[in-house]
Amino acid sequence: MKPDLEIARAAKLEPIENVAKRYGINRDDLELYGDVKAKVKLSILDRLKDRPNGKYIDITAISPTPLGEGKTTNTVGVTMGLTHIGKKAACCIRQASLGPVFGIKGGAAGGGQAQVIPPEDLNIHLTGDIHAVQAANNLACAFLDNHLFNGNALGIDPDTINIRRGMDINDRDLRNIITGLRDNGIPRETGFDIAVASEVMAILALAENLQDLRKRLGRMVVGFNQEGKAVTCEDIKVAGAMTAILRDAIKPNILQTIGGSLAFVHCGPFANIAHGNSSVVADRVALKVADYVVTESGFGADMGAEKFMNIKCRQSGLVPDAVGLVATVRALKSNSGKFKVVAGKPLPEGLVKEDLNALAEGMPNLTRHIRNCVGFGLPVVVGINVFGTETEKELEMVRKAAMAAGAHDCVISEVFAKGGEGGAAFASALVKACEEPKKFQLTYDSDAPIKKKAEAIATKIYGAAGVNWSPEASKRIKAFEEAGFGKLSVCMAKTQYSFSHDPKLLGAPEGWTLPIRDARLSAGAGFVYLICGDMMTMPGLGKTPGGQNIDINEKGEIIGMF
């Protein structure tokens, strides 16, 4: 096939207001950013408040390899497939962080014949929302340090400061720093997180409207005073200015897929660090203008889908109708532990030739993900994303295992090669699944203590035998609960490559213990953020970062992104 960028540039791009019009979105509802992208004003929700919601489908996946296994491609492709079979469908995906774009991943618009276009716009800046998040976050940090410098009237204990600066670039040298040196402030240890892992990004993704955004930013805890009372962005008088910076960022962005389906691209919290889902407001608007909304949760179902259910749906009150679980034969073989997949290097021979033994050994990864999703009380359709190297015996083995584990259906997905036509089977199966009865349930009760919530995720979702708490994490959690934050949800930060904290523990490991080494409070976002194992909140660049290949040609077009 042709390269992704070549396919995308060959596709017909309609004026975005024409695409929007097909979904009942008027020109007055839009703020145009050129001809092919726009923001949607949240006032549309008032205009369409009496219109019933469409069906709500979450696309997730098994544990991925470092190459990714086509979850975004299938989110886009299923949407195109629904359109192909005559349904009015829209997808909701996250905005791309510049960290992975210039690091290793290269893009977040899908692939092949199943892309959101133009991918260059989606992957670099889009409408600038992430930069606004970064600015709002860093403004809060500046106000905090200024408060300390000018006498610390609120009595903030510097050892309890709960906010770090953000940058939307992978930069390991900024993970841990000392600020305020040489009479420029109050020296203290701090650091940077990648901007998409900041609480400000989480808040933007979960806020219901501009007023709710303002309240949530005001509730952000920057630290605690000597008596253990939380000090917030409201207390240091920065919440209003942060909201002003984010006034336009809260409006969801729209683009189009190859073939002309509507695509909402809004907010970008990482799933291995943050809560891994696009915005509540994008989903709400999409549900009013489309009969089927396909929203994507980041990484495997133990990551983004768990957080979609236990954080996003818990807060929004929206209940999904079905789950689409993307699986690949090569990822299941990889989960046998017999092969090492390295981005940028050829796949091991066993991943592209029939190996039923390796597939069988990796299959527990699929079955656990299915059972976890079924455990939320939802019908699950497995879509086997194919690359053309799978054999009929391998595909049949996956199908039988999926059905035995409780899947509603298991179908082949060829969206990469065939676009909407290749996604028709997956789409049709999800339409049928949406009509099945469901009894939606969450993993833990909001009133449970923080540690009990984390233990529920670790044992019920990850398959751990238990949790090991570092003294520092235990100390922080005790302080959070004593300050009145015990009813918040839990957001786990861990590797995406394993159910566990260790990327080398593949398949569906059992009998292991999850180490939680630190805890942070995201009161405005509504969760406590637990860091598992060696997980870093500021990634680093590789030896040969993808950004080395990105440039512009003589026409001013971006090249080398894919």
NUZAFI-51641 format. One record per residue (C-alpha): residue number from 1; x, y, z. Coordinates in Angstrom, 3 decimals, always signed. Layout:
BEGIN
nr|east|north|up
NUM|X|Y|Z .
...
//
This chain:
BEGIN
nr|east|north|up
1|+0.000|+0.000|+0.000 .
2|+0.938|+3.628|-0.353 .
3|+2.273|+5.483|+2.715 .
4|-0.368|+6.858|+5.091 .
5|+0.389|+10.469|+4.278 .
6|+0.111|+9.837|+0.552 .
7|-3.242|+8.099|+1.050 .
8|-4.496|+10.959|+3.210 .
9|-3.459|+13.633|+0.708 .
10|-5.145|+11.756|-2.135 .
11|-8.475|+11.655|-0.267 .
12|-11.199|+14.167|-1.029 .
13|-11.328|+16.897|+1.608 .
14|-14.674|+18.648|+1.926 .
15|-15.167|+22.009|+3.583 .
16|-15.741|+21.117|+7.217 .
17|-18.937|+23.154|+7.387 .
18|-20.402|+20.893|+4.673 .
19|-19.527|+17.785|+6.674 .
20|-21.004|+19.354|+9.793 .
21|-24.198|+20.269|+7.962 .
22|-24.906|+16.597|+7.199 .
23|-25.000|+16.029|+10.963 .
24|-27.317|+18.934|+11.722 .
25|-24.509|+21.219|+12.898 .
26|-25.223|+24.729|+11.624 .
27|-22.696|+27.308|+10.506 .
28|-23.632|+29.367|+13.587 .
29|-22.544|+26.429|+15.763 .
30|-19.012|+26.555|+14.359 .
31|-15.841|+28.551|+14.774 .
32|-13.815|+27.823|+11.660 .
33|-10.050|+27.283|+11.712 .
34|-9.500|+27.457|+7.980 .
35|-11.528|+25.340|+5.575 .
36|-11.128|+21.823|+6.984 .
37|-11.217|+22.113|+10.763 .
38|-13.448|+23.897|+13.238 .
39|-14.485|+24.159|+16.848 .
40|-18.069|+23.475|+17.878 .
41|-19.662|+25.930|+20.284 .
42|-21.064|+24.271|+23.395 .
43|-24.297|+26.211|+22.918 .
44|-25.247|+23.449|+20.472 .
45|-26.032|+21.275|+23.492 .
46|-28.776|+23.712|+24.533 .
47|-30.194|+23.747|+21.008 .
48|-30.277|+19.954|+20.804 .
49|-31.066|+19.174|+24.441 .
50|-34.347|+17.436|+23.590 .
51|-32.832|+15.204|+20.926 .
52|-32.215|+11.639|+22.176 .
53|-28.646|+10.396|+22.413 .
54|-27.236|+7.990|+19.859 .
55|-25.654|+4.645|+20.707 .
56|-22.342|+4.859|+22.566 .
57|-19.524|+2.463|+21.626 .
58|-16.114|+2.307|+23.290 .
59|-13.209|+0.972|+21.242 .
60|-10.387|-0.542|+23.276 .
61|-7.781|-3.265|+22.730 .
62|-5.678|-6.077|+24.095 .
63|-2.234|-5.221|+25.505 .
64|-0.301|-3.628|+22.629 .
65|+3.175|-4.119|+21.293 .
66|+5.488|-1.085|+20.909 .
67|+4.243|-0.838|+17.310 .
68|+0.627|-0.251|+18.327 .
69|-1.980|-2.639|+16.994 .
70|-4.484|-0.437|+15.178 .
71|-6.911|+0.749|+17.846 .
72|-7.201|+4.303|+16.525 .
73|-7.287|+2.937|+12.984 .
74|-10.221|+0.743|+13.994 .
75|-11.975|+3.534|+15.861 .
76|-11.901|+5.529|+12.638 .
77|-12.546|+2.478|+10.465 .
78|-15.572|+1.313|+12.461 .
79|-17.031|+4.802|+12.132 .
80|-16.467|+4.625|+8.388 .
81|-17.911|+1.096|+8.425 .
82|-21.060|+2.307|+10.150 .
83|-21.377|+5.020|+7.513 .
84|-20.819|+2.370|+4.812 .
85|-23.784|+0.316|+6.084 .
86|-26.030|+3.382|+6.142 .
87|-25.718|+4.625|+9.720 .
88|-25.036|+8.215|+10.770 .
89|-21.841|+7.776|+12.778 .
90|-19.149|+9.949|+14.300 .
91|-15.926|+9.104|+16.103 .
92|-14.310|+10.771|+19.106 .
93|-10.535|+10.474|+19.417 .
94|-7.829|+12.274|+21.346 .
95|-5.584|+15.051|+20.137 .
96|-1.989|+14.098|+19.403 .
97|+0.729|+15.130|+21.834 .
98|+3.927|+16.425|+20.285 .
99|+5.801|+14.070|+22.631 .
100|+5.082|+10.855|+20.705 .
101|+4.817|+12.668|+17.357 .
102|+8.469|+13.748|+17.631 .
103|+9.416|+10.742|+19.746 .
104|+8.555|+7.332|+18.378 .
105|+4.902|+6.876|+17.472 .
106|+4.709|+9.352|+14.612 .
107|+1.006|+10.102|+14.524 .
108|-2.445|+9.555|+16.009 .
109|-4.833|+9.923|+13.066 .
110|-5.315|+6.223|+12.254 .
111|-3.705|+4.575|+9.267 .
112|-4.081|+3.331|+5.722 .
113|-7.589|+3.851|+4.375 .
114|-8.962|+4.577|+7.871 .
115|-7.636|+8.015|+8.798 .
116|-8.861|+11.328|+10.134 .
117|-7.735|+13.976|+7.689 .
118|-5.735|+16.115|+7.312 .
119|-3.337|+14.144|+9.567 .
120|-0.709|+16.906|+9.575 .
121|-3.167|+19.266|+11.261 .
122|-4.289|+16.660|+13.771 .
123|-0.751|+15.678|+14.741 .
124|+0.902|+19.085|+14.988 .
125|-0.921|+21.695|+17.092 .
126|-4.431|+21.276|+15.582 .
127|-6.123|+24.338|+17.126 .
128|-3.584|+24.835|+19.916 .
129|-5.554|+23.286|+22.779 .
130|-2.601|+21.425|+24.297 .
131|-0.519|+24.600|+24.307 .
132|-3.350|+26.309|+26.182 .
133|-3.336|+23.464|+28.715 .
134|+0.414|+23.843|+29.128 .
135|+0.107|+27.618|+29.612 .
136|-2.707|+27.331|+32.158 .
137|-0.816|+24.689|+34.132 .
138|+2.400|+26.687|+34.167 .
139|+0.573|+29.867|+35.133 .
140|-0.653|+28.065|+38.259 .
141|+2.920|+26.998|+39.027 .
142|+4.173|+30.558|+38.557 .
143|+1.462|+31.930|+40.867 .
144|+2.322|+29.300|+43.464 .
145|+6.042|+30.079|+43.464 .
146|+5.272|+33.791|+43.501 .
147|+3.087|+33.242|+46.567 .
148|+5.936|+31.436|+48.328 .
149|+8.411|+34.163|+47.369 .
150|+6.166|+36.906|+48.710 .
151|+5.856|+35.533|+52.218 .
152|+3.687|+32.402|+51.913 .
153|+0.678|+33.954|+53.647 .
154|-1.280|+30.690|+53.296 .
155|+1.401|+28.724|+55.133 .
156|+1.917|+26.170|+52.372 .
157|+4.258|+23.343|+53.357 .
158|+6.714|+23.118|+50.395 .
159|+7.082|+19.353|+50.941 .
160|+3.396|+18.882|+50.090 .
161|+3.288|+20.832|+46.815 .
162|+1.096|+18.841|+44.472 .
163|+1.637|+20.501|+41.085 .
164|+4.499|+20.346|+38.589 .
165|+5.187|+22.322|+35.448 .
166|+4.255|+20.862|+32.075 .
167|+5.711|+20.674|+28.581 .
168|+4.304|+18.886|+25.524 .
169|+7.677|+17.475|+24.469 .
170|+9.482|+14.358|+25.706 .
171|+12.345|+15.781|+27.787 .
172|+13.898|+13.536|+30.445 .
173|+16.229|+16.293|+31.679 .
174|+13.237|+18.147|+33.099 .
175|+11.790|+15.230|+35.084 .
176|+13.445|+16.402|+38.299 .
177|+14.734|+19.945|+38.774 .
178|+15.440|+22.537|+41.449 .
179|+13.808|+25.935|+41.036 .
180|+14.412|+29.269|+42.728 .
181|+18.226|+29.228|+42.721 .
182|+20.476|+32.298|+43.052 .
183|+18.038|+34.591|+44.842 .
184|+15.370|+34.108|+42.150 .
185|+12.801|+32.554|+44.473 .
186|+12.412|+29.890|+47.140 .
187|+14.626|+26.907|+46.202 .
188|+12.734|+23.631|+46.084 .
189|+12.790|+20.305|+44.270 .
190|+10.132|+19.881|+41.611 .
191|+9.920|+18.749|+37.989 .
192|+8.022|+18.687|+34.735 .
193|+5.307|+16.305|+33.551 .
194|+4.378|+15.980|+29.918 .
195|+1.513|+18.450|+29.449 .
196|-1.025|+15.798|+28.463 .
197|-0.492|+14.082|+31.828 .
198|-1.239|+17.266|+33.777 .
199|-4.311|+17.676|+35.930 .
200|-5.313|+20.629|+33.758 .
201|-5.609|+18.291|+30.753 .
202|-7.626|+15.815|+32.819 .
203|-9.934|+18.600|+33.972 .
204|-10.448|+19.877|+30.425 .
205|-11.363|+16.373|+29.275 .
206|-13.873|+15.830|+32.094 .
207|-15.478|+19.283|+32.413 .
208|-19.112|+19.589|+31.328 .
209|-18.996|+23.245|+30.304 .
210|-17.046|+26.462|+30.859 .
211|-18.574|+27.037|+34.298 .
212|-17.752|+23.507|+35.413 .
213|-14.216|+23.998|+34.075 .
214|-13.892|+27.136|+36.228 .
215|-15.064|+25.288|+39.349 .
216|-12.763|+22.335|+38.732 .
217|-9.730|+24.555|+38.189 .
218|-10.591|+26.336|+41.422 .
219|-10.609|+22.960|+43.221 .
220|-7.126|+22.015|+42.004 .
221|-4.967|+21.424|+45.071 .
222|-1.485|+22.934|+44.826 .
223|-0.367|+21.796|+48.276 .
224|-1.288|+21.615|+51.943 .
225|-0.661|+23.986|+54.826 .
226|+0.957|+23.078|+58.132 .
227|-2.418|+21.983|+59.543 .
228|-3.041|+19.583|+56.656 .
229|-5.667|+21.739|+54.946 .
230|-5.672|+21.772|+51.164 .
231|-4.585|+24.969|+49.389 .
232|-6.179|+25.358|+45.971 .
233|-5.804|+27.371|+42.787 .
234|-8.781|+29.368|+44.057 .
235|-6.816|+30.180|+47.212 .
236|-3.817|+31.509|+45.279 .
237|-6.179|+33.459|+43.006 .
238|-5.172|+31.933|+39.686 .
239|-8.203|+29.801|+38.735 .
240|-9.970|+32.604|+36.892 .
241|-6.955|+33.399|+34.723 .
242|-6.464|+29.691|+33.973 .
243|-10.073|+29.477|+32.797 .
244|-9.567|+32.493|+30.557 .
245|-6.644|+30.739|+28.877 .
246|-8.813|+27.641|+28.315 .
247|-11.975|+29.463|+27.223 .
248|-11.675|+28.291|+23.616 .
249|-9.868|+25.023|+24.345 .
250|-12.992|+23.521|+25.941 .
251|-14.840|+23.676|+22.612 .
252|-14.404|+20.343|+20.782 .
253|-12.645|+20.267|+17.424 .
254|-14.082|+18.563|+14.354 .
255|-12.365|+17.131|+11.302 .
256|-13.424|+14.393|+8.857 .
257|-12.473|+10.847|+8.037 .
258|-11.495|+9.565|+4.634 .
259|-14.961|+9.140|+3.129 .
260|-16.522|+12.064|+4.981 .
261|-17.656|+10.791|+8.402 .
262|-17.506|+13.361|+11.209 .
263|-14.565|+13.125|+13.604 .
264|-14.338|+14.900|+16.962 .
265|-10.699|+15.340|+18.034 .
266|-10.487|+16.796|+21.514 .
267|-8.204|+16.559|+24.558 .
268|-5.279|+14.188|+24.841 .
269|-4.657|+12.680|+28.275 .
270|-2.220|+9.752|+28.038 .
271|-3.709|+6.409|+29.083 .
272|-0.554|+4.977|+30.650 .
273|-0.093|+8.103|+32.808 .
274|-3.412|+9.967|+32.866 .
275|-6.988|+8.797|+32.205 .
276|-6.626|+8.164|+28.502 .
277|-9.893|+9.344|+26.950 .
278|-11.112|+12.227|+24.832 .
279|-13.454|+14.833|+26.262 .
280|-16.875|+14.450|+27.805 .
281|-18.139|+17.473|+25.862 .
282|-17.050|+15.972|+22.526 .
283|-18.917|+12.763|+23.354 .
284|-21.999|+14.713|+24.444 .
285|-22.129|+16.758|+21.238 .
286|-21.463|+13.683|+19.106 .
287|-24.262|+11.756|+20.827 .
288|-26.716|+14.510|+19.869 .
289|-25.733|+14.695|+16.189 .
290|-24.997|+11.036|+15.352 .
291|-26.918|+7.792|+15.752 .
292|-23.712|+5.925|+16.644 .
293|-20.737|+7.444|+18.456 .
294|-17.476|+5.517|+18.452 .
295|-15.177|+6.794|+21.181 .
296|-11.648|+5.519|+21.752 .
297|-9.944|+4.599|+25.016 .
298|-6.152|+4.608|+25.042 .
299|-3.918|+1.511|+25.051 .
300|-5.273|-1.813|+26.353 .
301|-8.581|-2.312|+28.113 .
302|-6.768|-2.494|+31.465 .
303|-5.712|+1.111|+30.895 .
304|-8.002|+3.416|+28.902 .
305|-11.185|+1.330|+29.060 .
306|-10.937|+0.798|+32.820 .
307|-10.533|+4.553|+33.244 .
308|-13.287|+5.240|+30.695 .
309|-15.693|+3.238|+32.844 .
310|-14.520|+4.055|+36.364 .
311|-13.594|+7.721|+35.852 .
312|-15.173|+9.180|+32.711 .
313|-18.524|+7.358|+32.779 .
314|-18.772|+7.616|+36.565 .
315|-18.455|+11.402|+36.309 .
316|-20.442|+12.026|+33.108 .
317|-23.255|+9.592|+33.835 .
318|-23.073|+8.395|+30.220 .
319|-23.471|+4.638|+29.847 .
320|-21.874|+2.807|+26.911 .
321|-23.944|+0.376|+24.848 .
322|-21.126|-1.888|+23.646 .
323|-17.374|-2.390|+23.612 .
324|-15.257|-3.081|+20.544 .
325|-12.038|-4.872|+21.539 .
326|-9.267|-4.751|+18.927 .
327|-6.921|-7.728|+18.830 .
328|-4.159|-8.824|+16.474 .
329|-2.564|-12.207|+15.953 .
330|+0.925|-10.717|+16.158 .
331|+0.239|-8.979|+19.487 .
332|-1.157|-12.197|+20.963 .
333|+1.916|-14.105|+19.785 .
334|+4.071|-11.368|+21.280 .
335|+2.257|-11.846|+24.594 .
336|+3.627|-15.386|+24.696 .
337|+6.954|-13.797|+25.680 .
338|+8.778|-15.595|+22.873 .
339|+9.387|-12.552|+20.697 .
340|+10.797|-9.084|+21.165 .
341|+9.120|-6.317|+19.183 .
342|+11.195|-3.164|+18.704 .
343|+9.810|-0.097|+16.954 .
344|+11.742|+0.662|+13.788 .
345|+13.083|-2.890|+13.397 .
346|+11.707|-5.794|+11.322 .
347|+9.253|-8.072|+13.090 .
348|+10.600|-11.423|+14.323 .
349|+9.889|-14.183|+11.809 .
350|+7.539|-16.024|+14.154 .
351|+5.142|-13.071|+14.250 .
352|+4.578|-13.105|+10.489 .
353|+4.440|-16.877|+10.000 .
354|+2.002|-19.391|+11.454 .
355|+2.855|-20.304|+15.036 .
356|-0.149|-21.794|+16.797 .
357|+1.818|-22.634|+19.935 .
358|+2.915|-19.039|+20.500 .
359|-0.599|-17.833|+19.735 .
360|-2.071|-20.233|+22.274 .
361|+0.430|-19.121|+24.910 .
362|-0.475|-15.462|+24.374 .
363|-4.234|-16.033|+24.215 .
364|-4.839|-15.531|+27.979 .
365|-4.198|-11.819|+27.355 .
366|-7.219|-11.678|+25.053 .
367|-9.478|-13.712|+27.304 .
368|-8.702|-11.628|+30.393 .
369|-9.412|-8.390|+28.521 .
370|-12.724|-9.807|+27.284 .
371|-13.766|-10.958|+30.755 .
372|-12.843|-7.590|+32.230 .
373|-15.022|-5.762|+29.687 .
374|-17.873|-8.234|+30.140 .
375|-17.461|-7.619|+33.869 .
376|-18.631|-4.039|+33.318 .
377|-21.950|-5.541|+32.199 .
378|-21.476|-4.736|+28.505 .
379|-21.546|-6.805|+25.294 .
380|-18.093|-7.132|+23.721 .
381|-17.276|-7.554|+20.038 .
382|-13.712|-8.579|+19.200 .
383|-12.336|-7.145|+15.977 .
384|-9.284|-9.005|+14.684 .
385|-7.218|-6.346|+12.965 .
386|-5.433|-8.140|+10.123 .
387|-2.144|-7.390|+8.408 .
388|-2.296|-10.091|+5.699 .
389|+0.196|-12.451|+7.358 .
390|-2.350|-14.333|+9.489 .
391|-3.429|-17.869|+8.566 .
392|-6.977|-19.234|+8.669 .
393|-6.008|-21.548|+11.524 .
394|-4.721|-18.616|+13.572 .
395|-7.815|-16.499|+12.936 .
396|-10.096|-19.396|+13.853 .
397|-8.145|-20.006|+17.068 .
398|-8.652|-16.370|+18.087 .
399|-12.347|-16.492|+17.209 .
400|-12.968|-19.642|+19.258 .
401|-11.066|-18.285|+22.252 .
402|-12.946|-14.987|+22.102 .
403|-16.357|-16.615|+21.997 .
404|-15.438|-19.027|+24.797 .
405|-14.367|-16.056|+26.950 .
406|-17.783|-14.429|+26.603 .
407|-17.528|-12.193|+23.549 .
408|-20.810|-11.359|+21.825 .
409|-19.087|-11.792|+18.462 .
410|-15.643|-11.948|+16.884 .
411|-15.080|-10.647|+13.344 .
412|-12.297|-9.738|+10.947 .
413|-11.432|-6.053|+10.524 .
414|-9.791|-4.917|+7.284 .
415|-10.152|-1.184|+7.785 .
416|-6.503|-0.396|+7.113 .
417|-6.628|-1.815|+3.593 .
418|-10.297|-1.268|+2.715 .
419|-11.577|+1.615|+4.853 .
420|-15.322|+1.645|+5.461 .
421|-15.943|-1.475|+3.393 .
422|-13.320|-3.321|+5.441 .
423|-14.973|-2.142|+8.669 .
424|-18.522|-3.129|+7.721 .
425|-18.418|-6.516|+9.491 .
426|-17.057|-5.000|+12.726 .
427|-19.612|-2.180|+12.486 .
428|-22.546|-4.533|+11.848 .
429|-21.579|-6.720|+14.803 .
430|-21.409|-3.655|+17.067 .
431|-24.832|-2.468|+15.868 .
432|-26.268|-5.824|+16.944 .
433|-24.371|-5.703|+20.234 .
434|-25.834|-2.279|+21.007 .
435|-29.287|-3.856|+21.086 .
436|-28.292|-6.442|+23.671 .
437|-29.399|-5.994|+27.292 .
438|-26.749|-4.543|+29.588 .
439|-26.287|-4.060|+33.304 .
440|-23.553|-1.477|+33.593 .
441|-21.455|-1.755|+36.739 .
442|-18.198|-0.269|+37.969 .
443|-15.188|-1.889|+39.604 .
444|-15.449|-0.170|+42.967 .
445|-17.783|+1.970|+45.027 .
446|-17.062|+5.690|+45.357 .
447|-17.321|+5.489|+49.144 .
448|-14.571|+2.867|+49.463 .
449|-11.198|+4.025|+50.866 .
450|-8.569|+4.951|+48.281 .
451|-6.442|+1.886|+48.955 .
452|-9.440|-0.440|+48.614 .
453|-10.264|+1.110|+45.242 .
454|-6.712|+0.594|+44.026 .
455|-6.718|-2.973|+45.312 .
456|-9.977|-3.639|+43.467 .
457|-8.435|-2.492|+40.174 .
458|-5.227|-4.441|+40.826 .
459|-6.944|-7.720|+41.675 .
460|-10.107|-7.590|+39.543 .
461|-8.711|-5.954|+36.387 .
462|-4.958|-6.630|+36.433 .
463|-5.022|-10.075|+38.075 .
464|-2.580|-9.129|+40.848 .
465|-2.464|-11.023|+44.120 .
466|-2.250|-7.749|+46.034 .
467|-0.701|-4.288|+46.322 .
468|+2.510|-3.144|+47.989 .
469|+2.372|+0.475|+49.184 .
470|+5.526|+2.540|+49.587 .
471|+5.714|+4.575|+52.817 .
472|+5.562|+7.779|+50.762 .
473|+2.407|+6.693|+48.902 .
474|+0.739|+5.607|+52.145 .
475|+1.619|+8.911|+53.822 .
476|+0.173|+10.930|+50.960 .
477|-3.022|+8.879|+50.745 .
478|-3.595|+9.277|+54.476 .
479|-3.205|+13.048|+54.089 .
480|-5.598|+13.096|+51.119 .
481|-8.264|+11.200|+53.036 .
482|-7.867|+13.327|+56.167 .
483|-8.331|+16.422|+54.000 .
484|-11.647|+15.068|+52.684 .
485|-10.625|+13.557|+49.337 .
486|-11.250|+9.903|+50.126 .
487|-14.236|+9.507|+47.789 .
488|-12.331|+10.392|+44.633 .
489|-11.777|+7.833|+41.881 .
490|-8.386|+6.215|+41.302 .
491|-6.246|+6.722|+38.189 .
492|-3.381|+4.245|+37.811 .
493|-0.157|+5.259|+36.060 .
494|+1.560|+2.108|+34.830 .
495|+3.074|+0.507|+31.756 .
496|+0.740|-0.170|+28.830 .
497|+2.582|-3.320|+27.739 .
498|+1.478|-5.579|+30.581 .
499|-1.414|-6.077|+32.969 .
500|+1.252|-5.553|+35.620 .
501|+3.696|-2.735|+36.392 .
502|+6.482|-4.661|+34.609 .
503|+6.488|-4.548|+30.779 .
504|+8.278|-7.913|+30.754 .
505|+5.366|-9.715|+32.441 .
506|+3.375|-10.510|+29.310 .
507|+0.204|-12.500|+28.697 .
508|-2.039|-12.573|+31.773 .
509|+0.329|-12.905|+34.750 .
510|-0.957|-14.068|+38.132 .
511|+0.405|-14.215|+41.662 .
512|+2.370|-10.980|+41.410 .
513|+2.170|-7.850|+43.582 .
514|+1.566|-4.337|+42.256 .
515|+4.003|-1.801|+43.778 .
516|+2.609|+1.710|+44.197 .
517|+5.466|+4.094|+44.892 .
518|+3.757|+7.491|+44.895 .
519|+0.378|+9.200|+44.985 .
520|-0.720|+12.569|+43.667 .
521|-3.981|+14.401|+44.124 .
522|-6.070|+15.604|+41.179 .
523|-9.017|+17.003|+43.109 .
524|-10.257|+19.168|+40.238 .
525|-10.267|+16.189|+37.887 .
526|-11.902|+14.056|+40.560 .
527|-9.295|+11.359|+41.064 .
528|-6.204|+10.323|+42.998 .
529|-3.341|+9.501|+40.712 .
530|-1.206|+6.479|+41.738 .
531|+2.220|+5.839|+40.204 .
532|+3.046|+2.161|+39.834 .
533|+6.540|+0.734|+39.605 .
534|+9.004|+2.726|+37.521 .
535|+6.416|+4.642|+35.502 .
536|+7.618|+8.143|+34.551 .
537|+5.318|+11.130|+34.046 .
538|+7.781|+12.818|+31.679 .
539|+8.912|+10.503|+28.855 .
540|+12.315|+10.803|+27.218 .
541|+13.348|+10.746|+23.581 .
542|+14.907|+7.629|+22.109 .
543|+18.369|+7.411|+20.601 .
544|+16.875|+8.070|+17.165 .
545|+13.702|+10.153|+17.741 .
546|+11.099|+10.279|+15.002 .
547|+11.404|+14.039|+14.855 .
548|+14.675|+13.598|+12.984 .
549|+12.648|+12.564|+9.941 .
550|+10.108|+15.391|+10.022 .
551|+10.651|+18.320|+7.696 .
552|+8.888|+20.366|+5.043 .
553|+9.233|+20.008|+1.280 .
554|+9.503|+22.678|-1.397 .
555|+5.708|+23.093|-1.338 .
556|+5.717|+23.785|+2.375 .
557|+4.069|+20.426|+3.121 .
558|+5.060|+18.386|+6.178 .
559|+6.956|+15.210|+5.331 .
560|+8.479|+12.320|+7.275 .
561|+5.779|+12.090|+9.930 .
562|+4.827|+8.472|+9.127 .
//
